[in-house]
Amino acid sequence: MNGSASRWPGPAACLVAALAVAAGAFGAHALKGRLDADALALWKTAVDYQFWHALGLLALAMMRGPRSALATLAASLLLAGIALFSGSLYALALGAPRLVGVLTPFGGVALIAGWLCLAIALWRKALD
């Protein structure tokens, strides 16, 4: 896959990482004193997962050669997982209804599935 469809993971990773830095700064400065310790801990977890998975997405984007459909699926799963996992934690930290928490495990499963798809894609690439 050499077209523009295979180029989105790199810019997406950079945007997600930039947003993680902004969210971390916002939590440390604007939300400190406004949220209780539990809410701030949720916020920090959301930032941590967002940033680490943005780096994973960036590493995936920097893979040499054409990206397989499985690697593109891995990127999609990582991005969806970041949105669902971190997004739901941000919302919960800001006082969203607890029902929003049902999204968190779906995000976690998407993150795990993304890493597993990437592992398989890398394994197959090594066997080429």
C-alpha positions in Angstrom: 0.0 0.0 0.0 2.0 3.0 -1.2 -0.8 5.6 -1.7 -1.8 8.4 0.6 -3.9 5.9 2.7 -0.7 4.4 4.0 0.7 7.8 5.0 -1.8 8.7 7.7 -0.3 6.9 10.7 2.7 9.2 10.9 0.9 12.5 11.0 -1.8 11.0 13.2 0.9 9.8 15.7 2.4 13.3 15.8 -1.0 14.9 16.4 -1.9 12.4 19.1 1.4 13.0 20.8 1.1 16.8 20.6 -2.4 16.5 22.1 -1.0 14.2 24.9 1.5 16.9 25.8 -1.2 19.5 25.8 -3.5 17.4 27.9 -0.7 16.6 30.4 0.0 20.3 30.7 -3.7 21.2 31.0 -4.1 18.5 33.8 -1.0 19.7 35.7 -1.8 23.3 35.6 -5.5 24.1 34.8 -7.1 21.1 36.5 -4.8 20.9 39.6 -6.9 22.1 42.4 -10.1 21.8 40.5 -10.3 18.0 40.4 -9.8 15.6 43.3 -6.9 13.2 43.5 -8.9 10.3 41.9 -9.9 12.4 38.9 -6.4 13.7 38.5 -5.1 10.1 38.6 -7.6 9.1 35.8 -6.4 12.1 33.8 -2.7 11.1 34.2 -3.5 7.5 33.2 -5.2 8.8 30.0 -2.3 11.0 29.2 0.2 8.2 29.8 -1.6 5.7 27.6 -2.2 8.3 24.9 1.4 9.3 24.7 2.9 5.7 24.8 0.5 4.5 22.2 1.2 7.6 20.0 4.9 6.6 20.1 3.9 3.1 19.1 1.8 4.5 16.2 4.8 6.6 15.2 7.1 3.6 15.2 4.6 1.8 13.0 4.5 4.7 10.7 8.3 4.6 10.4 8.4 1.0 9.2 10.4 0.7 6.0 8.9 -0.6 2.9 5.2 -1.0 1.9 2.9 -1.4 4.9 0.8 -4.5 4.9 -2.9 -4.5 5.4 -2.3 -6.0 8.8 0.0 -3.2 9.8 -2.5 -0.6 8.6 -5.2 -2.4 10.7 -2.8 -2.2 13.7 -2.5 1.5 13.2 -6.3 1.9 13.0 -6.7 -0.2 16.1 -4.1 1.8 18.0 -5.8 5.1 17.0 -9.2 3.8 17.9 -7.9 2.4 21.2 -6.4 5.8 22.1 -9.6 7.6 21.4 -11.8 5.1 23.3 -9.4 4.4 26.2 -7.9 7.8 26.9 -11.0 9.6 25.7 -13.3 7.9 28.1 -10.8 8.4 31.0 -10.6 12.1 30.2 -14.4 12.3 30.1 -14.7 10.5 33.4 -12.1 12.7 35.1 -14.1 15.7 34.0 -17.3 14.3 35.5 -19.0 12.4 32.7 -21.6 9.9 33.8 -20.0 6.6 34.9 -21.7 4.9 31.9 -18.9 6.4 29.8 -16.6 4.0 31.6 -18.0 1.1 29.5 -15.9 2.5 26.6 -12.7 2.1 28.5 -12.3 -1.7 28.2 -13.2 -1.5 24.5 -10.3 0.9 24.0 -8.0 -1.4 26.0 -9.0 -4.3 23.8 -8.4 -2.2 20.7 -4.9 -1.3 22.0 -4.0 -4.9 22.7 -5.4 -6.0 19.3 -3.4 -3.3 17.6 -0.1 -4.4 19.2 -0.9 -8.1 18.4 -1.6 -7.2 14.7 1.6 -5.3 14.6 3.5 -8.2 16.1 2.0 -10.5 13.4 2.8 -8.0 10.6 6.4 -7.7 11.8 6.7 -11.5 12.1 5.5 -11.9 8.5 7.8 -9.2 7.3 10.7 -10.9 8.9 9.8 -14.1 7.1 9.8 -12.4 3.7 
